[in-house]
């Protein structure tokens, strides 16, 4: 594996515009379980019900306590998480003039927290709300999420109190519309602007690092495929092979944190 680390670092040294494409495997090292993986949220909650807006609304109407448990469980992992060595290394590579942007499938904001300045969020962010009428977006503070979870966790809550707590958290848009989390649920399309930007960034990069994603969710999974077909060199960092592995020039079969730490260290030796 040391040889693969050296190859990845050499590609970095030769590159001027690197794009990072990150998935849930990166966030998992910060304590955020993958939704589909072992111990993930979908082992406890049926994704056919809790993974989409109509299903969540149905749970809210007919099983308020279950709704509260889901919101609290889904939110706690995010608000407790901190950037891990992979996030920090990616931000360092940006400061070194290597990484031009990050395209992420994660909604946790950890790339920004680590210092990455150009982050395209394909699945939205838990730290934003979006008006369902005019689509205006507003940021959400971490402290506000903490307060919401605390309010919901204090005990069994009747629907009236729950509606009041959610209303206080989300508020209303200036246009009068209701707000919802700015994240992509099952059955919803990825935001066109972000998806188009991701494809543009991939096609204009000279190197693509695919990190911690199984590359099974489309159309996002097409991003590294199209980049590879355009001649962009691809480095994959993943403990296990993925659908992208056949397109990778280099495959580093290690967790993202340890792999990036070793690659950055080797890069500094080369430079």
C-alpha positions as CSV (number, residue, x, y, z in Angstrom):
1,X,0.0,0.0,0.0
2,X,3.0,2.3,0.5
3,X,3.5,2.2,-3.3
4,X,-0.1,3.3,-3.9
5,X,0.4,6.2,-1.5
6,X,3.5,7.3,-3.4
7,X,1.6,7.1,-6.7
8,X,-1.3,9.1,-5.4
9,X,1.1,11.8,-4.0
10,X,3.0,11.9,-7.3
11,X,-0.3,12.5,-9.2
12,X,-1.1,15.3,-6.7
13,X,2.4,16.8,-7.2
14,X,1.8,16.9,-11.0
15,X,-1.7,18.3,-10.7
16,X,-2.9,21.9,-10.5
17,X,-6.6,21.6,-10.3
18,X,-7.7,18.7,-8.1
19,X,-11.4,17.9,-7.5
20,X,-12.4,15.9,-4.4
21,X,-15.6,13.8,-4.7
22,X,-16.5,12.6,-1.2
23,X,-19.1,10.3,0.2
24,X,-20.4,8.9,3.5
25,X,-17.2,7.0,4.2
26,X,-15.5,10.2,5.0
27,X,-18.2,11.3,7.4
28,X,-18.3,7.9,9.0
29,X,-14.8,8.5,10.4
30,X,-16.3,11.5,12.3
31,X,-18.8,9.3,14.0
32,X,-21.7,9.8,11.5
33,X,-22.9,6.3,10.6
34,X,-23.7,5.6,7.0
35,X,-27.5,5.4,6.5
36,X,-27.2,2.1,4.6
37,X,-24.3,0.5,6.5
38,X,-24.1,-1.6,9.6
39,X,-25.5,0.3,12.5
40,X,-26.9,2.9,10.2
41,X,-30.2,4.7,10.6
42,X,-32.0,2.5,8.1
43,X,-31.5,-0.5,10.4
44,X,-33.7,1.2,13.0
45,X,-36.1,3.1,10.8
46,X,-37.7,1.9,7.6
47,X,-36.3,3.9,4.7
48,X,-39.4,3.4,2.6
49,X,-41.2,5.4,5.3
50,X,-38.6,7.7,6.8
51,X,-36.6,8.4,3.7
52,X,-39.2,10.6,2.0
53,X,-41.4,13.6,2.9
54,X,-44.8,11.9,2.5
55,X,-43.6,9.0,4.7
56,X,-42.3,11.3,7.4
57,X,-45.5,13.4,7.4
58,X,-47.5,10.2,7.8
59,X,-45.3,9.2,10.8
60,X,-45.8,12.7,12.3
61,X,-49.6,12.3,12.0
62,X,-50.0,8.8,13.3
63,X,-47.0,8.1,15.5
64,X,-45.7,11.4,17.0
65,X,-43.3,9.8,19.4
66,X,-41.7,7.8,16.6
67,X,-41.3,10.9,14.6
68,X,-39.6,12.7,17.5
69,X,-37.2,9.8,18.0
70,X,-36.3,9.8,14.3
71,X,-35.6,13.5,14.2
72,X,-33.5,13.3,17.3
73,X,-31.5,10.2,16.2
74,X,-31.0,11.6,12.7
75,X,-29.8,15.0,14.0
76,X,-27.6,14.1,17.0
77,X,-24.9,12.4,15.0
78,X,-24.5,15.5,12.8
79,X,-24.4,18.1,15.6
80,X,-21.9,16.0,17.6
81,X,-19.5,15.4,14.7
82,X,-16.2,17.2,14.2
83,X,-13.9,17.2,11.1
84,X,-11.6,14.2,11.0
85,X,-8.1,14.0,9.5
86,X,-9.5,13.5,6.0
87,X,-11.5,16.7,6.1
88,X,-8.5,18.5,7.5
89,X,-6.1,17.1,4.9
90,X,-8.4,18.1,2.1
91,X,-8.5,21.7,3.4
92,X,-4.7,21.7,3.7
93,X,-4.4,20.6,0.1
94,X,-6.5,23.5,-0.9
95,X,-4.3,25.9,1.1
96,X,-1.3,24.4,-0.8
97,X,-3.0,25.3,-4.1
98,X,-3.8,21.7,-5.1
99,X,-7.5,21.3,-4.5
100,X,-9.8,23.6,-6.4
101,X,-13.1,22.3,-5.1
102,X,-14.9,19.6,-3.2
103,X,-18.1,17.9,-4.5
104,X,-19.7,16.0,-1.6
105,X,-22.7,13.7,-1.2
106,X,-22.7,14.5,2.5
107,X,-25.0,16.9,4.3
108,X,-22.9,17.5,7.5
109,X,-21.0,20.6,6.6
110,X,-17.7,19.1,7.9
111,X,-15.7,20.0,4.8
112,X,-16.5,23.7,5.5
113,X,-15.9,23.3,9.2
114,X,-12.4,22.0,8.3
115,X,-11.6,25.0,6.2
116,X,-12.6,24.0,2.6
117,X,-13.9,27.1,0.9
118,X,-15.4,25.7,-2.3
119,X,-17.8,22.9,-1.5
120,X,-20.7,21.8,-3.8
121,X,-23.3,19.9,-1.8
122,X,-25.2,17.5,-4.0
123,X,-27.6,16.3,-1.3
124,X,-28.0,19.6,0.5
125,X,-27.1,20.5,4.0
126,X,-28.6,19.8,7.5
127,X,-27.5,23.4,8.2
128,X,-30.0,25.0,5.8
129,X,-33.7,25.3,5.4
130,X,-35.5,25.9,2.1
131,X,-38.8,27.6,1.4
132,X,-41.2,25.2,-0.3
133,X,-42.8,28.1,-2.2
134,X,-40.0,30.4,-3.5
135,X,-37.1,28.0,-2.7
136,X,-35.2,30.7,-0.8
137,X,-32.5,29.2,1.4
138,X,-31.6,30.3,4.9
139,X,-28.7,29.0,7.1
140,X,-29.3,27.1,10.3
141,X,-26.9,27.4,13.3
142,X,-25.6,24.4,15.0
143,X,-26.9,25.8,18.3
144,X,-30.4,26.0,16.9
145,X,-30.3,22.3,16.0
146,X,-29.1,21.5,19.5
147,X,-31.9,23.5,21.0
148,X,-34.4,21.7,18.7
149,X,-33.2,18.3,19.8
150,X,-33.2,19.3,23.4
151,X,-36.8,20.5,23.1
152,X,-37.9,17.4,21.4
153,X,-36.0,15.1,23.8
154,X,-37.5,16.5,27.0
155,X,-40.4,14.1,27.0
156,X,-43.3,12.7,25.1
157,X,-44.7,15.6,23.1
158,X,-48.3,16.1,21.9
159,X,-48.8,17.2,18.3
160,X,-49.7,20.7,19.3
161,X,-46.4,21.2,21.2
162,X,-44.4,19.5,18.4
163,X,-45.9,21.7,15.8
164,X,-45.0,24.7,17.9
165,X,-41.4,23.6,18.4
166,X,-40.9,22.9,14.7
167,X,-42.5,26.3,13.8
168,X,-40.2,28.1,16.2
169,X,-37.2,26.3,14.6
170,X,-38.1,26.8,10.9
171,X,-40.1,30.0,11.0
172,X,-41.8,31.2,7.8
173,X,-40.2,32.6,4.7
174,X,-40.6,36.3,3.8
175,X,-43.0,35.1,1.0
176,X,-45.2,33.4,3.5
177,X,-44.1,29.9,2.5
178,X,-43.3,27.1,4.9
179,X,-39.7,25.9,5.2
180,X,-38.3,22.4,5.1
181,X,-34.8,20.9,5.5
182,X,-32.6,21.7,2.4
183,X,-31.7,18.0,1.9
184,X,-32.5,15.5,-0.8
185,X,-34.9,12.8,0.3
186,X,-35.6,9.5,-1.6
187,X,-37.6,10.2,-4.8
188,X,-36.3,13.8,-5.1
189,X,-34.0,15.0,-7.8
190,X,-30.6,16.4,-7.1
191,X,-30.5,20.2,-7.4
192,X,-29.8,21.0,-11.0
193,X,-27.5,23.9,-10.4
194,X,-25.2,21.9,-8.0
195,X,-25.2,18.8,-10.2
196,X,-24.3,20.8,-13.3
197,X,-21.6,22.6,-11.4
198,X,-20.2,19.3,-10.3
199,X,-20.0,17.9,-13.8
200,X,-18.3,21.1,-15.0
201,X,-15.7,21.0,-12.2
202,X,-15.0,17.3,-13.0
203,X,-14.6,17.9,-16.7
204,X,-12.2,20.8,-16.1
205,X,-10.1,19.2,-13.4
206,X,-6.8,17.5,-14.1
207,X,-7.2,15.0,-11.2
208,X,-10.2,13.6,-9.3
209,X,-10.0,12.0,-5.9
210,X,-12.9,9.8,-5.2
211,X,-13.1,9.3,-1.4
212,X,-15.4,7.1,0.7
213,X,-18.2,6.5,-1.7
214,X,-19.6,3.3,-3.1
215,X,-20.7,5.2,-6.2
216,X,-24.1,3.5,-6.5
217,X,-26.3,6.6,-6.2
218,X,-27.0,8.1,-9.6
219,X,-26.7,10.5,-11.3
220,X,-23.9,11.6,-8.9
221,X,-22.0,8.3,-9.5
222,X,-21.6,9.4,-13.1
223,X,-19.3,12.3,-12.2
224,X,-16.1,10.2,-11.8
225,X,-17.0,8.0,-14.8
226,X,-17.3,11.0,-17.1
227,X,-14.1,12.6,-15.7
228,X,-12.2,9.4,-16.4
229,X,-13.5,9.1,-19.9
230,X,-12.4,12.7,-20.5
231,X,-8.8,11.7,-19.5
232,X,-8.9,13.0,-16.0
233,X,-6.7,11.0,-13.7
234,X,-8.7,9.3,-11.0
235,X,-7.4,8.3,-7.5
236,X,-9.8,6.3,-5.4
237,X,-9.5,6.1,-1.6
238,X,-11.8,3.4,-0.2
239,X,-11.3,0.5,2.1
240,X,-13.1,-1.8,-0.3
241,X,-13.4,-1.6,-4.1
242,X,-16.4,0.3,-5.5
243,X,-18.1,0.8,-8.9
244,X,-15.4,3.4,-9.6
245,X,-12.4,1.2,-9.0
246,X,-12.2,0.0,-12.6
247,X,-11.8,3.6,-13.7
248,X,-9.1,4.5,-11.1
249,X,-5.5,5.1,-12.0
250,X,-4.6,4.5,-8.4
251,X,-6.7,2.6,-5.7
252,X,-5.7,3.3,-2.1
253,X,-7.5,0.6,0.0
254,X,-7.4,2.4,3.3
255,X,-9.8,4.6,5.3
256,X,-9.8,8.2,4.2
257,X,-8.2,9.7,7.3
258,X,-5.1,7.6,7.4
259,X,-4.8,7.6,3.6
260,X,-4.9,11.3,3.2
261,X,-2.5,11.9,6.1
262,X,0.0,9.6,4.4
263,X,-0.5,11.1,1.0
264,X,-0.1,14.7,2.2
265,X,3.1,13.7,4.1
266,X,4.5,12.1,1.0
267,X,3.5,15.1,-1.1
268,X,5.4,17.4,1.1
269,X,8.5,15.2,0.7
270,X,8.1,15.4,-3.1
271,X,7.6,19.2,-3.2
